[in-house]
């Protein structure tokens, strides 16, 4: 967390992390939980998940959140969540496929169906982390990566894009420029710029929502802030279809 982040954003994120610690204190994996010793880890490591509030080493934490085959994902996620969240904020999580893989780990735990206090603590963490990131000139996790993570964790784009619109400061606009630079290749190929792990039909809906937002909000904002002409042309092309897109003199000749 850089010193230039507003105190309110830092305080909110710190409070959200503390809230996870207090809310999930004493949680353990289910007593009958098991996993493959060959592919996940030893019996001794599994036993650590059944003891509350014991810090896990980095490698064990990584293997635990990545594993897709827990019998009770919710209990495992609740067990690791306070430590996992701090690792995420520090940029220490290491997904194989992309940040959306981390979001999938949240989704597998069905956290939105947890008791109200628990679900509220997770929700506040995600919102506080997003708010902090948009005000941080150099976040540990870039905004475009975090967006993919929290969209897959929450199942929706809408509140995260809406909050980005309200952030008029320089960091949020810089993050928007970087995001569109990362997104334009995929959006021009009519694809969401990350792998949607949920219902596959949702990917088309998310693509349509993100594309509309880039055209209606991001492009005017970037025009006003003097974004490079090449990037603005590529955003414009996203709004075209068929030959109008491919035959435009500014088409970048992407290969898909």
C-alpha positions in Angstrom: 0.0 0.0 0.0 1.6 3.2 -1.1 1.7 6.4 0.9 -0.2 8.3 -1.7 -3.4 6.3 -1.2 -6.1 8.4 0.6 -6.2 7.6 4.3 -9.9 6.7 4.1 -9.2 4.0 1.5 -6.4 2.6 3.6 -8.4 2.6 6.7 -11.3 0.9 5.0 -9.2 -1.9 3.6 -7.4 -2.4 6.9 -10.7 -2.5 8.7 -12.0 -5.0 6.2 -9.0 -7.3 6.6 -9.4 -7.1 10.4 -13.1 -7.9 9.9 -12.2 -11.1 8.1 -9.9 -12.1 10.9 -12.5 -11.5 13.6 -15.4 -13.0 11.6 -13.5 -16.2 10.7 -11.5 -16.7 13.8 -11.7 -20.3 15.0 -12.8 -21.7 11.6 -11.4 -25.0 10.4 -11.8 -27.4 7.5 -14.5 -30.1 8.0 -13.1 -32.9 10.3 -13.7 -35.4 7.5 -12.1 -33.3 4.8 -9.5 -35.1 2.7 -7.4 -34.7 -0.4 -4.9 -36.6 -2.5 -1.5 -36.9 -0.9 0.1 -37.3 -4.3 -1.5 -34.2 -5.9 -2.3 -31.9 -3.0 -0.1 -32.6 0.1 0.6 -34.7 3.1 -1.7 -35.9 6.0 0.3 -33.6 8.3 -0.5 -30.6 6.1 -4.2 -31.6 5.9 -4.3 -31.7 9.6 -3.1 -28.1 9.8 -6.3 -27.1 8.0 -8.3 -28.7 10.8 -6.6 -26.6 13.5 -7.9 -23.0 13.8 -5.9 -19.8 13.4 -2.6 -21.5 12.6 -0.6 -19.6 10.0 0.1 -21.7 6.9 3.3 -21.5 4.9 3.1 -19.8 1.5 3.2 -23.0 -0.5 0.6 -24.7 1.6 -1.7 -21.7 1.3 -1.2 -21.6 -2.4 -2.0 -25.3 -2.9 -5.1 -25.0 -0.6 -6.9 -22.2 -2.4 -6.0 -23.6 -5.9 -7.4 -27.1 -5.2 -10.7 -27.6 -7.0 -11.7 -30.9 -5.3 -12.4 -30.2 -1.7 -15.5 -31.9 -0.4 -16.5 -28.8 1.5 -15.0 -25.8 -0.3 -16.9 -23.4 2.0 -15.2 -24.7 5.2 -11.8 -24.7 3.6 -12.2 -21.1 2.3 -13.4 -19.9 5.7 -10.4 -21.5 7.3 -7.8 -19.8 5.1 -9.7 -16.5 4.3 -8.0 -14.1 6.8 -4.5 -15.1 5.7 -5.5 -15.6 2.1 -7.0 -12.1 1.9 -3.8 -10.5 3.2 -1.8 -12.5 0.7 -4.0 -11.3 -2.1 -3.7 -7.6 -1.1 0.1 -7.9 -1.0 0.1 -9.5 -4.5 1.6 -12.8 -3.2 -1.0 -15.1 -4.7 0.2 -16.9 -7.8 -2.6 -18.2 -10.0 -1.6 -20.6 -12.8 -4.1 -19.3 -15.4 -4.9 -15.7 -14.4 -6.5 -13.6 -11.6 -9.9 -15.0 -12.5 -8.7 -18.3 -11.1 -8.6 -16.7 -7.7 -12.1 -15.4 -8.1 -13.2 -18.9 -8.9 -11.8 -20.1 -5.6 -14.2 -17.6 -3.9 -17.0 -18.7 -6.1 -16.5 -22.4 -5.3 -17.0 -21.6 -1.7 -20.5 -20.1 -2.4 -19.6 -17.3 0.0 -22.7 -15.3 -0.9 -24.8 -18.1 0.6 -23.0 -18.0 4.0 -24.6 -16.5 7.1 -25.2 -12.8 6.8 -22.2 -11.7 9.0 -19.8 -13.9 7.1 -21.0 -12.9 3.6 -21.0 -9.2 4.6 -17.4 -9.5 5.7 -16.3 -11.0 2.4 -18.3 -8.5 0.4 -16.8 -5.6 2.4 -13.3 -6.9 1.8 -13.9 -7.1 -2.0 -15.3 -3.6 -2.1 -12.7 -2.1 0.1 -9.9 -3.7 -1.9 -11.4 -2.4 -5.2 -11.8 1.1 -3.8 -8.2 1.1 -2.5 -6.8 -0.2 -5.8 -8.5 2.5 -7.8 -6.9 5.2 -5.6 -3.4 3.6 -5.5 -1.0 4.8 -8.2 0.9 1.5 -8.0 -1.3 -1.3 -6.6 0.2 -4.7 -6.0 -2.5 -6.2 -8.2 -3.3 -4.0 -11.3 -6.9 -2.8 -11.6 -7.7 -4.8 -14.7 -6.5 -8.0 -13.0 -8.4 -7.3 -9.9 -11.6 -6.6 -11.9 -11.4 -10.1 -13.4 -10.9 -11.6 -9.9 -13.8 -9.8 -8.2 -16.2 -10.3 -11.1 -15.6 -14.0 -11.0 -15.8 -14.0 -7.2 -19.1 -12.0 -7.2 -20.7 -13.1 -10.4 -21.3 -9.5 -11.6 -19.6 -6.6 -13.4 -22.1 -3.9 -12.6 -21.1 -2.6 -9.1 -17.4 -2.6 -9.9 -17.7 -0.6 -13.1 -20.2 1.7 -11.4 -17.7 2.5 -8.7 -14.9 3.0 -11.2 -17.1 5.7 -12.8 -17.2 7.6 -9.5 -13.4 7.7 -9.1 -12.3 10.8 -11.0 -8.7 10.9 -9.6 -5.6 10.5 -11.7 -4.8 6.9 -10.5 -8.3 5.6 -11.5 -7.9 7.2 -15.0 -4.4 5.8 -15.4 -5.7 2.3 -14.4 -8.5 2.8 -17.0 -6.0 3.5 -19.7 -3.9 0.4 -18.8 -7.1 -1.7 -18.6 -8.3 -0.8 -22.0 -4.8 -1.4 -23.4 -5.0 -4.9 -22.0 -8.6 -5.5 -23.1 -8.7 -4.1 -26.6 -7.2 -7.3 -28.3 -9.9 -9.5 -26.8 -12.8 -7.1 -27.2 -11.9 -6.6 -30.9 -12.1 -10.4 -31.1 -15.5 -10.3 -29.6 -14.3 -12.0 -26.4 -14.3 -11.2 -22.7 -10.7 -10.4 -21.7 -10.6 -13.1 -19.1 -11.9 -16.6 -18.8 -15.4 -16.6 -17.2 -15.5 -19.6 -14.8 -19.2 -19.5 -14.1 -22.1 -20.2 -16.3 -20.9 -20.0 -19.9 -23.9 -18.0 -21.0 -22.8 -15.3 -18.6 -19.6 -14.7 -20.6 -21.6 -13.2 -23.4 -23.5 -11.0 -21.1 -20.4 -9.8 -19.3 -18.7 -9.2 -22.7 -21.7 -7.1 -23.8 -21.7 -5.1 -20.6 -18.0 -4.5 -20.5 -18.0 -3.4 -24.2 -20.9 -1.0 -23.7 -19.1 0.5 -20.7 -15.9 0.9 -22.6 -17.7 2.7 -25.4 -20.1 4.8 -23.2 -17.8 5.7 -20.3 -14.2 4.8 -20.9 -13.7 6.3 -24.3 -15.1 9.8 -23.4 -13.1 9.8 -20.2 -9.9 8.8 -22.0 -10.5 11.4 -24.8 -10.8 14.1 -22.1 -7.6 13.0 -20.6 -5.6 12.9 -23.8 -5.2 9.2 -24.3 -3.1 8.1 -27.4 -5.0 8.4 -30.7 -4.2 4.8 -31.5 -5.9 3.5 -28.4 -8.9 5.7 -29.0 -9.3 4.4 -32.6 -9.2 0.8 -31.2 -11.9 1.6 -28.8 -13.9 3.2 -31.6 -13.5 0.0 -33.6 -15.0 -2.1 -30.8 -18.3 -0.3 -31.5 -18.2 -1.4 -35.2 -19.1 -4.8 -36.6 -18.3 -6.8 -39.7 -16.5 -5.2 -42.6 -16.8 -1.8 -41.0 -14.4 -3.0 -38.3 -12.0 -5.2 -40.4 -11.7 -2.7 -43.3 -11.2 0.4 -41.2 -7.8 2.0 -41.9 -7.0 1.8 -38.2 -7.7 -1.9 -37.9 -4.6 -3.3 -36.1 -4.6 -6.6 -38.0 -4.9 -8.7 -34.9 -4.7 -12.4 -35.5 -7.1 -14.7 -33.6 
